Amino acid sequence: MDTTAAPTTPPAHRPTATVPAGVSGCVEIDLSAISDNVRELRRRAGDAEVMAVVKADGYGHGALPAARAALAGGATWLGVAQLAEALTLRGAGVEAPMLTWLYVPGAEVEAALRADIDVTISADWQLRQVLDAARSIGSPARVHLKVDTGLARNGAFGAAWSDLVRGAAAAAAEQAIEVVGVWSHFAYADAPDHPTVRQQQERFVEAVAELEREGVHPQLRHLANSAATLTNPSAHYDLVRPGLAVYGLSPTPDLGSSADYGLREAMRLVARLSLVKDIPQGQGVSYGHSYLTDRDTRLGLVPLGYSDGIPRNASNAGPALLDGRRLTIAGRVCMDQFLLDLGPDATAEPGDEVVLFGAGALGEPTAEDWAAATGTISYEIITRVGARVPRYYVEGQG
């Protein structure tokens, strides 16, 4: 399979759903974009399998519809952080191979094993808990061992890895567990030339070799997240684990946009104006009057706020698109609303649609634009959109 960059240009058009009548705002999610993004990631992954990460409710897109769209696009695995997320997907009828990696003592490991969910082991206590669960159900547990190669987050580090390897090898010899995979996570994958990238890969190879010296030969070695999937073929191994890129956003915006990687954004956040009114020059706007009108103008009220996931520090910074014009939030973002300075000649009316973020190829503000405006990352922008904002699913023309 060709792993070079394809001269793909995401479609510049897709159907855009209007906000339903009476709804203040909504998230429109293009499931075909998710499927197409996974196809592109699969192409770039070469011979490696693709695990689509659908944690955090599918990065705000809805875990179940995102999982189904990703599988339709060629993903062969699904990944979720929390054990409860995995159980929810299984309960909804998703049968694909699935890995989970975050749980605490007392978690429902036995329920996960009964549901054919692979669990991660990062510490001796987890190995003991998984062994207890496996013995309880009377069949081997499918596990992936996680080594900390330098992120200093989840995973066994240093001597603890060696201890875990020995314990896992003994359990595998007893056929209490099946070590399906071994994995780790990059600290600087979004900066592929950073020296830690090579260091972590070298440590990962050493960790796998240590495991194999104990007689354990996992089927899957996996290290690459979205950024490494797109920029570092040497880290693809047997499986890649893209998350953000599945949803059409670039994990390395300094190196390339979504379009540069052949991806397209799956999420649009759209609202309706609830009020338009004339305001004189010199009037302070919203709490603290951090914005003053510099001429007689019209203001438009958008009925979404920080309780809906609009960052409060988007005050006087967040972009929006109204009737083809780029605008910026005027004044502070409130709990349920914010304002736009529409200009003195604006003809906008209550009910008119405002795009907060969507498809860059359509000239809309993007989640990355919002991230840049608020000093964060696009991951946070899309995952923070609250449950009060309804999701609507469409199939675009990809």
Sine and cosine of phi, psi and omega as CSV:
sin_phi,cos_phi,sin_psi,cos_psi,sin_omega,cos_omega
0.00,0.00,0.72,-0.70,-0.04,-1.00
-0.93,0.37,0.77,-0.64,0.01,-1.00
-0.95,-0.31,0.08,1.00,0.04,-1.00
-0.98,0.19,0.31,-0.95,-0.01,-1.00
-0.92,0.38,0.78,-0.62,0.03,-1.00
-1.00,0.09,0.52,-0.85,0.03,-1.00
-0.98,0.19,0.85,0.52,-0.06,-1.00
-1.00,-0.05,0.63,-0.78,0.11,-0.99
-0.84,-0.54,0.88,-0.48,-0.02,-1.00
-0.85,0.52,0.55,-0.83,0.01,-1.00
-0.83,0.55,0.67,-0.74,-0.03,-1.00
-0.99,0.11,-0.09,1.00,-0.02,-1.00
-0.78,-0.62,0.61,-0.79,0.24,-0.97
-0.46,-0.89,0.43,-0.90,0.01,-1.00
-0.89,0.45,0.68,-0.73,-0.01,-1.00
-0.92,-0.39,0.90,-0.43,-0.01,-1.00
-0.96,0.28,0.64,-0.77,0.09,-1.00
-0.99,0.12,0.42,-0.91,0.07,-1.00
-0.91,0.42,0.80,-0.60,-0.02,-1.00
-0.84,0.54,0.49,-0.87,-0.01,-1.00
-0.84,0.55,0.70,-0.71,0.05,-1.00
0.99,0.13,-0.03,1.00,-0.01,-1.00
-0.98,-0.20,0.77,-0.64,-0.05,-1.00
-0.92,0.40,-0.61,0.80,-0.01,-1.00
-0.22,-0.98,0.30,-0.95,0.00,-1.00
-0.45,-0.89,0.30,-0.95,0.16,-0.99
-0.97,-0.24,0.82,-0.58,0.10,-1.00
-0.98,-0.21,0.80,-0.59,-0.05,-1.00
-0.86,-0.52,0.84,-0.54,-0.01,-1.00
-1.00,-0.05,0.98,-0.22,-0.04,-1.00
-0.92,0.38,-0.50,0.87,0.03,-1.00
-0.92,0.38,-0.47,0.88,0.08,-1.00
-0.91,0.42,-0.67,0.74,0.04,-1.00
-0.87,0.49,-0.74,0.67,0.01,-1.00
-0.87,0.49,-0.70,0.72,-0.02,-1.00
-0.92,0.39,-0.62,0.79,0.04,-1.00
-0.88,0.47,-0.66,0.75,0.02,-1.00
-0.91,0.41,-0.62,0.79,0.05,-1.00
-0.86,0.50,-0.67,0.74,0.01,-1.00
-0.92,0.38,-0.66,0.75,0.04,-1.00
-0.91,0.42,-0.62,0.79,0.04,-1.00
-0.89,0.45,-0.66,0.75,0.03,-1.00
-0.87,0.49,-0.70,0.72,-0.03,-1.00
-0.94,0.33,-0.38,0.93,-0.06,-1.00
-0.98,0.21,-0.12,0.99,0.02,-1.00
0.91,0.42,-0.81,-0.58,-0.03,-1.00
-1.00,0.09,-0.08,1.00,-0.02,-1.00
-0.97,0.23,0.54,-0.84,0.14,-0.99
-0.96,0.26,0.27,-0.96,-0.02,-1.00
-0.89,-0.46,0.85,-0.53,0.17,-0.99
-0.98,-0.19,0.93,-0.37,0.06,-1.00
-0.99,0.15,0.83,-0.55,-0.03,-1.00
-1.00,0.04,0.86,-0.51,-0.07,-1.00
-0.86,-0.52,0.47,0.88,0.05,-1.00
-0.92,0.40,0.13,-0.99,0.03,-1.00
0.79,0.61,0.74,0.67,-0.02,-1.00
0.81,0.59,0.76,0.65,0.01,-1.00
0.86,0.50,0.72,0.70,-0.03,-1.00
0.79,0.61,0.61,0.79,0.02,-1.00
1.00,0.07,-0.04,1.00,-0.06,-1.00
-1.00,-0.04,-0.13,0.99,-0.10,-0.99
0.99,-0.16,0.93,-0.37,-0.12,-0.99
-0.88,0.48,-0.71,0.71,-0.08,-1.00
-0.93,0.37,-0.80,0.60,0.03,-1.00
-0.90,0.44,-0.57,0.82,0.03,-1.00
-0.91,0.41,-0.66,0.75,0.02,-1.00
-0.88,0.48,-0.72,0.70,-0.01,-1.00
-0.90,0.43,-0.65,0.76,0.02,-1.00
-0.92,0.39,-0.63,0.78,0.01,-1.00
-0.91,0.42,-0.68,0.74,0.04,-1.00
-0.90,0.43,-0.61,0.79,0.05,-1.00
-0.90,0.44,-0.47,0.88,0.01,-1.00
-1.00,0.09,-0.04,1.00,0.08,-1.00
0.92,-0.40,0.02,1.00,0.11,-0.99
-0.89,0.45,0.63,-0.77,0.02,-1.00
-0.95,-0.31,-0.20,0.98,0.04,-1.00
-0.72,-0.70,0.38,-0.92,0.17,-0.99
-0.84,-0.54,0.56,-0.83,0.04,-1.00
-0.79,-0.61,0.68,-0.73,0.09,-1.00
-0.68,-0.73,0.48,-0.88,-0.02,-1.00
-0.97,0.25,-0.86,0.52,-0.13,-0.99
-1.00,0.10,0.64,-0.77,0.01,-1.00
-0.85,0.52,-0.62,0.78,0.00,-1.00
-0.89,0.46,-0.54,0.84,0.04,-1.00
-0.89,0.45,-0.66,0.75,0.00,-1.00
-0.90,0.43,-0.70,0.72,0.00,-1.00
-0.89,0.45,-0.60,0.80,0.03,-1.00
-0.90,0.44,-0.69,0.73,0.02,-1.00
-0.91,0.42,-0.67,0.74,0.06,-1.00
-0.88,0.48,-0.67,0.74,0.00,-1.00
-0.90,0.44,-0.40,0.91,0.02,-1.00
-1.00,0.03,0.04,1.00,0.09,-1.00
0.99,-0.14,0.13,0.99,0.04,-1.00
-0.98,0.21,0.86,-0.51,-0.12,-0.99
-0.96,-0.27,-0.06,1.00,-0.07,-1.00
-0.90,0.43,0.43,-0.90,0.12,-0.99
-0.80,0.61,0.65,-0.76,-0.14,-0.99
-0.59,-0.81,0.66,-0.75,0.03,-1.00
-0.86,-0.51,0.65,-0.76,0.13,-0.99
-0.80,-0.60,0.44,-0.90,-0.14,-0.99
-0.65,-0.76,-0.04,1.00,0.02,-1.00
-0.83,-0.56,0.87,-0.49,0.10,-1.00
-0.35,-0.94,0.33,-0.94,-0.08,-1.00
-0.90,-0.44,0.23,-0.97,0.05,-1.00
-0.80,0.59,0.69,-0.72,-0.01,-1.00
1.00,-0.01,-0.04,1.00,0.01,-1.00
-0.91,0.41,0.25,-0.97,-0.11,-0.99
-0.99,0.15,0.86,0.51,-0.02,-1.00
-0.90,0.44,-0.65,0.76,0.00,-1.00
-0.87,0.49,-0.66,0.75,0.03,-1.00
-0.89,0.45,-0.61,0.79,0.03,-1.00
-0.90,0.43,-0.69,0.72,0.00,-1.00
-0.90,0.43,-0.66,0.76,0.03,-1.00
-0.89,0.45,-0.47,0.88,-0.01,-1.00
-1.00,-0.01,0.20,0.98,0.01,-1.00
0.86,0.51,0.66,0.75,0.08,-1.00
-0.98,-0.20,0.78,-0.62,0.07,-1.00
-0.97,0.24,0.69,-0.73,-0.01,-1.00
-0.90,-0.44,0.51,-0.86,0.03,-1.00
-1.00,0.01,0.62,-0.79,0.12,-0.99
-0.88,-0.48,0.85,-0.52,-0.03,-1.00
-0.87,-0.50,-0.09,1.00,-0.08,-1.00
-0.43,-0.90,0.33,-0.95,-0.02,-1.00
-0.87,0.49,-0.62,0.78,-0.03,-1.00
-0.90,0.44,-0.57,0.82,0.04,-1.00
-0.93,0.37,-0.63,0.78,0.06,-1.00
-0.86,0.50,-0.69,0.72,0.01,-1.00
-0.89,0.45,-0.68,0.73,-0.02,-1.00
-0.91,0.42,-0.66,0.75,0.02,-1.00
-0.91,0.41,-0.64,0.77,0.03,-1.00
-0.89,0.45,-0.66,0.75,0.05,-1.00
-0.87,0.50,-0.68,0.73,-0.01,-1.00
-0.92,0.40,-0.66,0.75,0.00,-1.00
-0.89,0.45,-0.66,0.75,0.02,-1.00
-0.91,0.40,-0.56,0.83,0.00,-1.00
-0.91,0.41,-0.62,0.79,-0.02,-1.00
-1.00,-0.04,-0.18,0.98,0.10,-0.99
0.98,0.21,0.41,0.91,0.06,-1.00
-0.52,-0.85,0.42,-0.91,-0.05,-1.00
-0.89,0.45,0.57,-0.82,0.07,-1.00
-1.00,0.03,0.70,-0.72,0.10,-0.99
-1.00,0.07,0.85,-0.52,-0.10,-1.00
-0.74,-0.68,0.40,-0.92,0.18,-0.98
-0.85,-0.52,0.78,-0.62,0.03,-1.00
-1.00,0.01,0.72,-0.70,-0.02,-1.00
-0.93,-0.37,0.81,-0.59,0.04,-1.00
-0.96,-0.28,0.69,-0.72,0.09,-1.00
-1.00,0.09,0.95,-0.32,-0.04,-1.00
-0.99,-0.13,0.14,0.99,0.05,-1.00
0.61,-0.79,0.01,1.00,0.07,-1.00
-0.99,0.14,-0.38,0.92,-0.02,-1.00
0.86,0.51,0.63,0.77,0.03,-1.00
-0.86,-0.52,-0.81,-0.59,0.03,-1.00
-0.95,0.30,0.47,-0.88,-0.01,-1.00
0.91,-0.42,0.42,-0.91,0.00,-1.00
-0.99,0.12,0.74,-0.68,-0.11,-0.99
-0.91,-0.41,0.67,-0.74,0.14,-0.99
0.86,0.51,-0.78,-0.62,-0.05,-1.00
-0.89,0.46,-0.47,0.88,0.02,-1.00
-0.90,0.44,-0.52,0.86,0.07,-1.00
-0.91,0.42,-0.70,0.71,0.01,-1.00
-0.87,0.49,-0.66,0.75,0.05,-1.00
-0.89,0.45,-0.68,0.73,-0.01,-1.00
-0.91,0.41,-0.65,0.76,0.02,-1.00
-0.86,0.51,-0.73,0.69,-0.01,-1.00
-0.89,0.45,-0.68,0.73,0.01,-1.00
-0.91,0.42,-0.65,0.76,0.00,-1.00
-0.93,0.37,-0.61,0.79,0.02,-1.00
-0.89,0.45,-0.65,0.76,0.02,-1.00
-0.91,0.42,-0.66,0.75,0.00,-1.00
-0.92,0.39,-0.61,0.80,0.03,-1.00
-0.93,0.38,-0.62,0.78,0.03,-1.00
-0.89,0.46,-0.51,0.86,0.05,-1.00
-0.99,0.11,-0.03,1.00,-0.04,-1.00
0.88,0.48,0.51,0.86,0.09,-1.00
-1.00,0.07,-0.45,0.89,0.07,-1.00
-0.71,-0.71,0.39,-0.92,0.19,-0.98
-0.88,-0.47,0.90,-0.45,0.00,-1.00
-0.99,0.13,0.99,-0.12,-0.06,-1.00
-0.98,0.21,-0.61,0.79,-0.10,-1.00
-0.54,-0.84,0.26,-0.97,0.16,-0.99
-0.70,-0.72,0.67,-0.74,-0.13,-0.99
-0.45,-0.89,0.19,-0.98,0.05,-1.00
-0.41,-0.91,-0.07,-1.00,-0.08,-1.00
-0.61,-0.79,0.66,-0.75,-0.02,-1.00
-0.97,0.24,0.48,-0.88,0.13,-0.99
-1.00,-0.06,-0.53,0.85,-0.11,-0.99
-0.76,-0.65,0.61,0.79,-0.03,-1.00
-0.89,0.46,-0.44,0.90,0.02,-1.00
-0.97,0.22,-0.04,1.00,0.11,-0.99
-0.78,-0.63,0.98,0.21,-0.21,-0.98
-0.87,0.49,-0.32,0.95,0.03,-1.00
-1.00,-0.01,-0.02,1.00,0.00,-1.00
-0.91,0.41,0.68,-0.74,-0.08,-1.00
-0.87,0.50,-0.42,0.91,-0.01,-1.00
-0.92,0.39,-0.40,0.92,-0.02,-1.00
-0.89,0.46,-0.78,0.62,0.03,-1.00
-0.90,0.43,-0.65,0.76,0.00,-1.00
-0.87,0.50,-0.67,0.74,0.00,-1.00
-0.93,0.37,-0.61,0.79,0.06,-1.00
-0.89,0.45,-0.67,0.74,0.02,-1.00
-0.90,0.44,-0.67,0.75,0.03,-1.00
-0.91,0.42,-0.60,0.80,0.01,-1.00
-0.90,0.44,-0.71,0.71,0.03,-1.00
-0.87,0.49,-0.66,0.75,0.03,-1.00
-0.89,0.45,-0.65,0.76,-0.01,-1.00
-0.91,0.42,-0.65,0.76,0.05,-1.00
-0.90,0.44,-0.67,0.74,0.00,-1.00
-0.89,0.46,-0.62,0.78,0.03,-1.00
-0.89,0.46,-0.65,0.76,0.03,-1.00
-0.90,0.43,-0.67,0.74,-0.03,-1.00
-0.93,0.36,-0.50,0.86,0.06,-1.00
-0.91,0.42,-0.39,0.92,0.06,-1.00
-1.00,0.02,0.14,0.99,0.07,-1.00
1.00,0.04,0.22,0.98,-0.01,-1.00
-0.95,-0.32,0.84,-0.54,-0.07,-1.00
-0.84,-0.54,1.00,0.01,-0.06,-1.00
-0.92,0.40,0.50,-0.87,0.03,-1.00
-0.95,0.32,-0.56,0.83,-0.17,-0.99
-0.80,-0.59,0.81,-0.59,0.20,-0.98
-0.94,-0.33,0.80,-0.60,-0.03,-1.00
-0.62,-0.79,0.72,-0.69,-0.09,-1.00
-0.66,-0.75,-0.48,0.88,-0.18,-0.98
-0.99,0.14,0.81,-0.58,0.19,-0.98
-1.00,-0.01,-0.29,-0.96,-0.02,-1.00
-0.84,0.54,-0.76,0.65,-0.08,-1.00
-0.88,0.48,-0.72,0.70,-0.01,-1.00
-0.94,0.35,-0.54,0.84,0.07,-1.00
-0.86,0.51,-0.64,0.77,-0.07,-1.00
-1.00,0.10,-0.45,0.89,-0.19,-0.98
-0.85,-0.53,-0.16,0.99,-0.15,-0.99
-0.65,-0.76,0.98,0.20,-0.01,-1.00
-0.85,0.53,-0.44,0.90,-0.02,-1.00
-0.92,0.40,-0.26,0.97,-0.02,-1.00
-0.98,-0.19,0.15,0.99,-0.07,-1.00
-0.96,0.28,-0.57,0.82,0.01,-1.00
0.74,0.67,-0.80,-0.60,-0.10,-1.00
-0.99,-0.14,-0.28,0.96,-0.10,-1.00
-0.36,-0.93,0.61,-0.79,0.11,-0.99
-0.90,-0.44,0.43,-0.90,-0.11,-0.99
-0.82,-0.57,0.92,0.38,0.02,-1.00
-0.95,0.32,0.62,-0.79,0.09,-1.00
-0.87,-0.49,-0.99,0.17,-0.07,-1.00
-0.80,0.60,-0.67,0.74,-0.07,-1.00
-0.91,0.42,-0.44,0.90,0.07,-1.00
-0.84,0.54,-0.53,0.85,-0.08,-1.00
-0.99,-0.13,0.16,0.99,0.18,-0.98
1.00,0.01,0.23,0.97,0.00,-1.00
-0.95,-0.30,0.55,-0.83,-0.02,-1.00
-0.98,0.18,0.79,-0.61,0.08,-1.00
-0.99,0.16,-0.17,0.99,-0.01,-1.00
-0.75,-0.66,0.92,0.39,-0.09,-1.00
-0.88,0.48,-0.40,0.91,0.05,-1.00
-0.95,0.31,-0.35,0.94,-0.04,-1.00
-0.97,-0.22,-0.46,0.89,-0.03,-1.00
-0.09,-1.00,0.55,-0.84,0.03,-1.00
-0.99,0.11,0.09,-1.00,0.09,-1.00
-0.82,0.57,-0.73,0.69,-0.02,-1.00
-0.89,0.46,-0.61,0.80,0.02,-1.00
-0.86,0.50,-0.53,0.85,-0.01,-1.00
-1.00,-0.08,0.11,0.99,0.01,-1.00
0.96,0.27,0.45,0.89,-0.03,-1.00
-0.92,-0.40,0.36,-0.93,0.13,-0.99
-0.67,-0.74,0.59,-0.81,-0.08,-1.00
-0.90,0.43,0.72,-0.70,-0.02,-1.00
-1.00,-0.04,-0.32,0.95,-0.14,-0.99
-0.92,-0.39,0.71,-0.70,0.20,-0.98
-0.83,-0.56,0.66,-0.75,0.10,-1.00
-0.93,-0.38,0.89,-0.46,-0.12,-0.99
-0.78,-0.63,0.59,-0.81,0.03,-1.00
-0.70,-0.72,0.16,-0.99,0.11,-0.99
-0.91,-0.42,0.61,-0.79,0.15,-0.99
-0.90,0.43,0.68,-0.73,0.05,-1.00
-0.97,-0.26,-0.24,0.97,-0.03,-1.00
-0.37,-0.93,0.64,-0.77,0.15,-0.99
-0.76,-0.65,0.77,-0.64,-0.03,-1.00
-0.51,-0.86,0.41,-0.91,0.01,-1.00
-1.00,0.07,0.66,-0.75,-0.03,-1.00
-0.71,-0.70,0.66,-0.75,-0.03,-1.00
-0.98,0.19,0.28,-0.96,0.10,-1.00
-0.85,0.52,0.64,-0.77,0.07,-1.00
1.00,0.07,0.09,1.00,-0.01,-1.00
-0.99,0.11,0.75,-0.66,0.12,-0.99
-0.96,0.30,0.57,-0.82,-0.11,-0.99
-0.85,-0.52,0.79,-0.62,0.06,-1.00
0.91,0.42,-0.02,-1.00,-0.09,-1.00
-0.82,0.57,0.69,-0.72,0.09,-1.00
0.97,0.25,-0.05,1.00,0.02,-1.00
0.74,0.67,0.70,0.71,0.02,-1.00
-0.96,0.28,-0.17,0.99,0.09,-1.00
-0.82,-0.57,0.77,-0.64,0.06,-1.00
-0.89,-0.46,0.74,-0.67,0.04,-1.00
-0.93,0.38,0.72,-0.70,-0.03,-1.00
-0.99,-0.13,0.07,1.00,0.09,-1.00
-0.27,-0.96,0.22,-0.98,0.15,-0.99
-0.85,0.52,0.71,-0.71,-0.12,-0.99
-0.45,-0.89,0.01,-1.00,0.09,-1.00
-0.89,-0.46,0.66,-0.75,0.06,-1.00
-0.94,-0.35,0.59,-0.81,0.10,-1.00
-0.89,-0.46,0.73,-0.68,-0.02,-1.00
-0.99,-0.14,0.83,-0.56,0.05,-1.00
-0.97,-0.25,0.87,-0.50,-0.13,-0.99
-1.00,0.09,0.77,0.63,0.17,-0.98
-0.75,-0.67,0.54,-0.84,-0.02,-1.00
-0.53,-0.85,-0.32,-0.95,-0.08,-1.00
-0.93,0.36,-0.33,0.94,0.11,-0.99
-0.95,0.31,-0.26,0.97,0.05,-1.00
-0.98,-0.18,-0.01,1.00,0.02,-1.00
0.96,-0.26,0.03,1.00,0.08,-1.00
-0.96,0.27,0.88,-0.47,-0.08,-1.00
-0.87,0.50,0.71,-0.71,0.04,-1.00
-0.90,0.44,-0.52,0.85,0.01,-1.00
-0.99,0.16,0.19,0.98,0.23,-0.97
-0.99,0.14,-0.02,1.00,0.06,-1.00
-0.81,0.58,0.79,-0.62,-0.02,-1.00
0.86,0.51,0.37,0.93,-0.08,-1.00
-0.60,-0.80,-0.60,0.80,-0.12,-0.99
-0.92,0.40,0.67,-0.74,-0.02,-1.00
-1.00,0.05,0.39,-0.92,0.07,-1.00
-0.46,-0.89,0.39,-0.92,0.01,-1.00
-0.84,-0.54,0.83,-0.55,0.02,-1.00
-0.73,-0.68,0.88,-0.48,0.05,-1.00
0.80,0.60,0.66,0.75,0.05,-1.00
0.99,0.15,0.01,1.00,-0.02,-1.00
-0.95,-0.32,0.72,-0.69,0.10,-0.99
-0.98,0.19,0.79,-0.61,0.04,-1.00
-0.81,-0.59,0.21,-0.98,0.03,-1.00
-0.80,-0.60,0.62,-0.79,0.04,-1.00
-0.79,0.62,0.72,-0.69,0.01,-1.00
-0.96,-0.27,0.92,-0.39,0.02,-1.00
1.00,0.06,-0.14,-0.99,-0.09,-1.00
-0.97,0.26,0.59,-0.81,0.19,-0.98
-0.96,0.27,0.77,-0.63,0.00,-1.00
-0.98,-0.20,0.01,-1.00,-0.06,-1.00
-0.87,0.50,-0.62,0.78,-0.13,-0.99
-0.82,-0.57,0.07,1.00,-0.14,-0.99
-0.25,-0.97,0.34,-0.94,0.18,-0.98
-0.48,-0.87,0.14,-0.99,-0.11,-0.99
-0.86,-0.51,0.47,-0.88,0.14,-0.99
-0.86,-0.52,0.68,-0.73,0.13,-0.99
-1.00,0.08,0.96,-0.29,-0.12,-0.99
-0.99,0.12,-0.27,0.96,-0.05,-1.00
1.00,-0.08,0.39,-0.92,-0.12,-0.99
-0.93,0.37,-0.41,0.91,-0.07,-1.00
-0.98,-0.21,0.20,0.98,-0.06,-1.00
-0.90,0.43,0.64,-0.77,0.03,-1.00
-0.94,-0.33,0.23,0.97,-0.04,-1.00
-0.89,0.46,0.46,-0.89,-0.01,-1.00
-0.75,-0.66,0.39,-0.92,0.13,-0.99
-0.81,0.59,0.70,-0.72,-0.05,-1.00
0.98,-0.19,-0.29,0.96,0.03,-1.00
-0.91,0.42,0.55,-0.84,-0.06,-1.00
-1.00,0.07,0.61,-0.79,0.06,-1.00
-0.83,-0.55,0.83,-0.56,0.08,-1.00
-1.00,-0.04,0.87,-0.50,0.04,-1.00
-1.00,0.09,-0.77,0.64,0.18,-0.98
-0.50,-0.87,0.41,-0.91,-0.05,-1.00
-0.15,-0.99,-0.83,-0.56,-0.14,-0.99
-0.99,-0.15,0.87,-0.50,0.05,-1.00
-0.88,0.47,-0.56,0.83,-0.01,-1.00
-0.91,0.41,-0.34,0.94,0.05,-1.00
-1.00,-0.09,0.09,1.00,-0.01,-1.00
0.99,0.17,0.19,0.98,0.00,-1.00
-0.99,0.11,0.45,-0.89,0.18,-0.98
-0.84,0.54,0.51,-0.86,-0.01,-1.00
-0.91,-0.40,0.23,-0.97,0.09,-1.00
-0.87,0.50,-0.55,0.84,0.06,-1.00
-0.92,0.40,-0.60,0.80,0.09,-1.00
-0.87,0.50,-0.67,0.74,0.03,-1.00
-0.91,0.41,-0.62,0.78,0.03,-1.00
-0.89,0.46,-0.70,0.71,0.00,-1.00
-0.90,0.43,-0.60,0.80,-0.03,-1.00
-0.95,0.32,-0.42,0.91,-0.10,-0.99
-0.91,-0.41,0.08,1.00,0.07,-1.00
0.94,0.33,0.59,0.81,0.01,-1.00
-0.72,-0.70,-0.40,-0.92,0.00,-1.00
-0.85,-0.53,0.39,-0.92,-0.07,-1.00
-0.89,0.45,-0.47,0.89,0.07,-1.00
-0.79,0.61,-0.73,0.69,-0.05,-1.00
-0.93,0.37,-0.62,0.78,-0.04,-1.00
-0.87,0.50,-0.72,0.69,-0.08,-1.00
-0.98,0.18,-0.49,0.87,-0.04,-1.00
-0.99,0.10,-0.23,0.97,-0.06,-1.00
-1.00,-0.02,-0.12,0.99,0.01,-1.00
-0.89,0.46,0.84,-0.55,-0.21,-0.98
-0.97,0.25,0.25,-0.97,-0.03,-1.00
-0.93,0.37,-0.33,0.94,0.02,-1.00
-0.92,0.39,-0.35,0.94,0.01,-1.00
-1.00,0.00,0.91,-0.41,-0.08,-1.00
-0.93,0.36,0.51,-0.86,0.07,-1.00
-0.98,-0.19,0.69,-0.72,0.10,-0.99
-0.81,-0.58,0.67,-0.74,-0.10,-0.99
-0.94,-0.34,0.72,-0.70,0.01,-1.00
-0.76,-0.65,0.29,-0.96,0.11,-0.99
-0.91,-0.42,0.93,-0.36,-0.04,-1.00
-0.98,0.20,0.04,-1.00,0.00,-1.00
-0.99,-0.16,0.97,0.24,0.01,-1.00
-1.00,-0.03,0.00,0.00,0.00,0.00
